[in-house]
Amino acid sequence: LWCLMMSVTPTWGCLLDLPWEDILVPHILCHLPLQQLLSLQRVSKSFQSLIQLYLANMRCFDSSQIGPAIPRAAFVNLLKDNEVLQQLALQSCSNWLTDQELLPIIGQNHHLHHIQLKGCAQLSRHALVAISLSCPNLRQLSLAHCEWVDSLSLRSLADHCKALEAVDLTACRQLKDEAICYLVHKCGRLKSLSLAVNANVGNVAVEETAKCCPELEHLDLTGCLRVKNDSIRVLAEYCPKLRSLKVKHCHNVAESSLSILRSRGVELDVEPPMQRALVLLQDVVGFGPFINLQI
């Protein structure tokens, strides 16, 4: 794309003579990697102004496109003028991102519908409250490994973001059944939910999720030790659209309940007992066992 631009524009001046807001920003710059766009700012003052215009009108920002780590000052400068963001992914800012940097961006962007904060451990419950108050159209939110998420901030999210379709609460260890029940009662459109690695989540949360979210397609219960067979049966009864279920390390969930979902073609992350036994035998013996089925 860059070679094409150079071939049709004999000088930088000709390129900059194209309409910025009608041509360059929406039809050309949007196809270039963000890291290259930031490098263009060093070419001239005109290019710096062009890139600032692009950043102010950017709909999607993914910090990982810049590199494995983005400096705090650079991050603040990149988004200070943007009020039209729709998607925000900040997982590569997890080492330093605090409320001080995030809250101003959330406060001025009311059209956000996708937010990714996986591993941003230095935020606080105020970040989630700010998201709930500023982003009424939020549809997807990842809070995986954000242990600062508590029941009060999750209630705020549930009260104000009724359009949520996907929520990742992996390893949000403060949350218990009561908080999950409140979320699913308010957000019945959920299609994807992760409650993985949470020893406080049990049957009550899973059963309420099943009864309140008939559109549910994906549920991750990995490592939820308190989840038992009864809740899996309720899930099978109330969620006809379920496509995948993760129950690895749920030691109280047996094939007697999973077989119902397996027969419907639901993707499970645990093998049937016979197949699991064959795999274990193969590991022990060192080769695939021969089974004579001609009996």
C-alpha positions as CSV (number, residue, x, y, z in Angstrom):
1,L,0.0,0.0,0.0
2,W,2.8,2.4,0.9
3,C,4.6,1.7,-2.5
4,L,1.3,2.4,-4.3
5,M,1.0,5.7,-2.5
6,M,4.5,6.6,-3.5
7,S,4.0,5.6,-7.1
8,V,1.0,7.8,-7.6
9,T,2.3,10.8,-5.6
10,P,5.6,12.1,-7.0
11,T,6.3,14.3,-4.0
12,W,5.2,14.4,-0.3
13,G,3.5,17.7,-1.1
14,C,1.2,16.1,-3.6
15,L,0.2,13.5,-1.1
16,L,-0.6,16.1,1.5
17,D,-2.6,18.1,-1.0
18,L,-5.2,15.3,-1.0
19,P,-8.3,16.1,1.2
20,W,-7.2,15.0,4.7
21,E,-10.6,14.2,6.3
22,D,-12.3,12.9,3.1
23,I,-9.4,10.9,1.5
24,L,-6.3,10.4,3.6
25,V,-7.7,9.7,7.0
26,P,-10.6,7.3,6.1
27,H,-9.3,5.7,2.9
28,I,-5.5,5.6,3.1
29,L,-4.1,6.0,6.6
30,C,-6.6,3.5,8.1
31,H,-4.8,0.7,6.1
32,L,-1.3,1.4,7.6
33,P,0.0,-0.1,10.8
34,L,-0.3,2.3,13.8
35,Q,3.4,2.0,14.4
36,Q,4.2,3.3,10.9
37,L,1.8,6.1,11.3
38,L,3.5,7.3,14.5
39,S,6.8,7.2,12.7
40,L,5.4,9.5,10.0
41,Q,5.0,12.2,12.5
42,R,8.8,12.8,12.4
43,V,8.8,13.6,8.6
44,S,7.5,17.1,8.9
45,K,5.1,19.4,10.9
46,S,2.5,18.8,8.2
47,F,2.7,15.1,8.7
48,Q,2.5,15.5,12.4
49,S,-0.7,17.5,12.0
50,L,-2.1,14.8,9.7
51,I,-1.4,12.0,12.1
52,Q,-2.8,13.9,15.0
53,L,-6.0,14.4,12.9
54,Y,-6.0,10.6,12.3
55,L,-5.6,9.8,16.0
56,A,-8.4,12.1,16.9
57,N,-10.8,10.3,14.5
58,M,-9.6,6.8,15.2
59,R,-12.4,4.3,15.9
60,C,-10.2,1.4,17.1
61,F,-7.1,1.5,19.3
62,D,-5.1,-1.6,20.2
63,S,-2.0,-0.9,22.1
64,S,-0.4,-4.2,21.0
65,Q,-0.1,-2.8,17.5
66,I,2.5,-0.4,18.7
67,G,4.7,-3.0,20.4
68,P,5.0,-5.2,23.5
69,A,5.1,-2.1,25.7
70,I,3.9,1.5,25.1
71,P,5.3,4.3,27.2
72,R,2.8,5.9,29.6
73,A,3.3,9.5,28.2
74,A,3.0,8.3,24.6
75,F,-0.3,6.5,25.4
76,V,-1.8,9.6,27.0
77,N,-0.7,11.8,24.1
78,L,-2.1,9.4,21.5
79,L,-5.7,9.5,22.8
80,K,-6.0,12.9,24.4
81,D,-8.1,14.4,21.6
82,N,-10.1,11.3,20.6
83,E,-13.9,11.3,21.4
84,V,-15.1,8.7,18.9
85,L,-13.4,5.5,20.0
86,Q,-15.5,2.3,19.6
87,Q,-12.9,-0.4,20.4
88,L,-10.2,-0.1,23.0
89,A,-7.7,-2.9,23.8
90,L,-5.0,-2.1,26.4
91,Q,-3.6,-5.5,27.5
92,S,-0.1,-4.4,26.6
93,C,-0.4,-1.5,29.0
94,S,-0.9,-3.7,32.0
95,N,2.4,-2.9,33.7
96,W,1.6,0.7,34.3
97,L,-2.0,1.5,33.4
98,T,-3.9,3.1,36.3
99,D,-7.2,4.9,36.8
100,Q,-5.3,8.2,36.2
101,E,-4.6,7.3,32.6
102,L,-7.7,5.3,31.8
103,L,-10.6,7.4,33.3
104,P,-10.1,10.5,31.1
105,I,-10.2,8.4,28.0
106,I,-13.3,6.5,29.1
107,G,-15.0,9.7,30.2
108,Q,-14.7,11.3,26.7
109,N,-15.6,8.3,24.7
110,H,-19.3,7.3,25.0
111,H,-19.5,5.2,21.9
112,L,-17.2,2.3,23.1
113,H,-18.7,-1.1,22.6
114,H,-15.5,-3.3,22.9
115,I,-13.1,-2.9,25.8
116,Q,-10.1,-5.2,26.5
117,L,-8.4,-4.8,29.9
118,K,-7.0,-8.3,30.4
119,G,-4.3,-8.3,33.0
120,C,-4.5,-4.6,33.9
121,A,-4.0,-5.3,37.6
122,Q,-3.2,-1.7,38.7
123,L,-6.7,-0.3,37.9
124,S,-9.3,-0.1,40.6
125,R,-13.1,-0.6,40.9
126,H,-13.5,3.0,39.9
127,A,-12.4,2.1,36.4
128,L,-15.3,-0.4,36.0
129,V,-17.8,2.1,37.5
130,A,-16.6,4.7,35.0
131,I,-17.0,2.3,32.1
132,S,-20.5,1.5,33.2
133,L,-21.5,5.1,33.5
134,S,-19.8,6.3,30.2
135,C,-20.4,3.3,27.9
136,P,-24.1,2.4,27.7
137,N,-23.7,0.6,24.4
138,L,-20.9,-1.7,25.7
139,R,-21.2,-5.2,24.2
140,Q,-17.9,-6.9,24.9
141,L,-15.7,-6.5,28.0
142,S,-12.6,-8.4,29.1
143,L,-11.6,-8.1,32.8
144,A,-9.6,-11.3,32.9
145,H,-7.1,-11.4,35.8
146,C,-8.3,-8.1,37.1
147,E,-8.7,-9.0,40.8
148,W,-9.8,-5.5,41.7
149,V,-13.3,-6.3,40.2
150,D,-15.7,-6.6,43.1
151,S,-19.4,-7.1,43.5
152,L,-20.3,-3.4,43.8
153,S,-18.5,-2.4,40.6
154,L,-20.0,-5.4,38.7
155,R,-23.4,-4.3,39.9
156,S,-22.8,-0.9,38.4
157,L,-21.8,-2.6,35.1
158,A,-25.0,-4.7,35.1
159,D,-27.3,-1.7,35.9
160,H,-26.0,0.5,33.1
161,C,-24.7,-1.8,30.3
162,K,-27.8,-4.0,29.5
163,A,-26.5,-4.7,25.9
164,L,-23.6,-6.8,27.0
165,E,-23.0,-9.9,24.9
166,A,-19.6,-11.1,26.1
167,V,-17.9,-10.7,29.5
168,D,-14.6,-12.3,30.6
169,L,-14.3,-12.5,34.4
170,T,-11.5,-15.1,34.4
171,A,-9.7,-15.0,37.8
172,C,-11.8,-12.2,39.2
173,R,-11.5,-13.9,42.5
174,Q,-13.5,-11.4,44.6
175,L,-16.7,-12.4,42.8
176,K,-19.1,-14.9,44.3
177,D,-22.4,-16.5,43.1
178,E,-24.5,-13.5,44.2
179,A,-22.6,-11.0,42.0
180,I,-22.8,-13.3,39.0
181,C,-26.5,-13.8,39.5
182,Y,-27.1,-10.1,39.6
183,L,-25.1,-9.6,36.3
184,V,-27.0,-12.3,34.4
185,H,-30.4,-11.1,35.7
186,K,-29.7,-7.6,34.3
187,C,-27.8,-8.7,31.1
188,G,-29.9,-11.4,29.6
189,R,-28.4,-11.0,26.1
190,L,-25.1,-12.6,27.1
191,K,-23.7,-15.0,24.5
192,S,-20.3,-15.5,26.0
193,L,-19.3,-15.6,29.7
194,S,-16.0,-16.7,31.4
195,L,-16.0,-17.5,35.1
196,A,-12.9,-19.5,34.9
197,V,-10.4,-19.9,37.7
198,N,-12.8,-18.8,40.4
199,A,-13.2,-21.1,43.4
200,N,-16.1,-19.0,44.7
201,V,-18.3,-19.7,41.7
202,G,-20.7,-22.7,42.1
203,N,-24.0,-24.2,41.1
204,V,-26.1,-21.2,42.0
205,A,-24.3,-18.9,39.5
206,V,-24.3,-21.4,36.7
207,E,-28.0,-22.3,37.1
208,E,-29.0,-18.6,37.2
209,T,-26.8,-17.9,34.1
210,A,-28.6,-20.8,32.3
211,K,-32.1,-19.6,33.2
212,C,-31.5,-15.9,32.5
213,C,-29.4,-16.1,29.3
214,P,-31.1,-18.3,26.7
215,E,-28.8,-16.9,24.0
216,L,-25.7,-18.2,25.7
217,E,-23.3,-19.8,23.3
218,H,-20.0,-20.0,25.1
219,L,-19.3,-20.7,28.8
220,D,-16.0,-21.1,30.5
221,L,-16.0,-22.7,33.9
222,T,-12.4,-24.0,33.9
223,G,-11.2,-24.6,37.5
224,C,-14.6,-23.7,39.1
225,L,-14.3,-26.4,41.8
226,R,-17.7,-25.9,43.3
227,V,-19.6,-26.5,40.1
228,K,-21.4,-29.9,40.1
229,N,-23.4,-32.1,37.8
230,D,-26.8,-30.6,38.7
231,S,-25.9,-27.1,37.3
232,I,-24.6,-28.7,34.0
233,R,-28.0,-30.4,33.5
234,V,-29.8,-27.1,34.1
235,L,-27.4,-25.5,31.5
236,A,-28.4,-28.2,29.0
237,E,-32.1,-27.7,29.6
238,Y,-32.2,-23.9,29.4
239,C,-29.5,-23.0,26.8
240,P,-30.4,-24.6,23.5
241,K,-27.9,-22.4,21.6
242,L,-24.8,-23.5,23.7
243,R,-21.9,-24.2,21.4
244,S,-19.0,-24.7,23.7
245,L,-18.4,-25.4,27.4
246,K,-15.1,-25.6,29.3
247,V,-15.1,-27.6,32.5
248,K,-11.5,-28.8,32.7
249,H,-10.4,-29.2,36.4
250,C,-14.1,-29.1,37.5
251,H,-13.6,-32.3,39.5
252,N,-17.3,-32.6,40.5
253,V,-18.6,-32.6,36.9
254,A,-18.9,-36.1,35.4
255,E,-19.8,-37.6,32.1
256,S,-23.3,-38.3,33.3
257,S,-24.2,-34.6,32.9
258,L,-21.8,-33.8,30.0
259,S,-23.1,-36.6,27.8
260,I,-26.4,-34.6,27.3
261,L,-24.4,-31.7,25.8
262,R,-22.0,-34.0,24.0
263,S,-24.9,-35.7,22.2
264,R,-26.1,-32.2,21.0
265,G,-22.7,-31.5,19.4
266,V,-21.6,-29.0,22.1
267,E,-17.8,-28.6,22.0
268,L,-16.3,-29.7,25.4
269,D,-12.8,-29.4,26.6
270,V,-12.8,-32.9,28.3
271,E,-12.7,-36.2,26.4
272,P,-15.3,-39.0,27.0
273,P,-14.2,-41.5,29.6
274,M,-13.2,-44.3,27.2
275,Q,-11.2,-41.9,25.0
276,R,-9.5,-40.4,28.0
277,A,-8.6,-43.8,29.3
278,L,-7.0,-44.8,25.9
279,V,-4.9,-41.6,25.9
280,L,-3.7,-42.3,29.5
281,L,-2.9,-45.9,28.5
282,Q,-1.0,-44.8,25.4
283,D,1.1,-42.4,27.6
284,V,1.9,-45.3,30.0
285,V,2.6,-48.0,27.4
286,G,4.2,-45.8,24.8
287,F,2.0,-46.8,21.8
288,G,-1.6,-46.8,20.8
289,P,-3.3,-49.9,22.3
290,F,-4.9,-52.4,20.0
291,I,-8.5,-53.3,20.9
292,N,-10.2,-56.3,19.4
293,L,-13.7,-55.3,18.6
294,Q,-14.6,-58.5,16.7
295,I,-16.4,-60.1,19.5
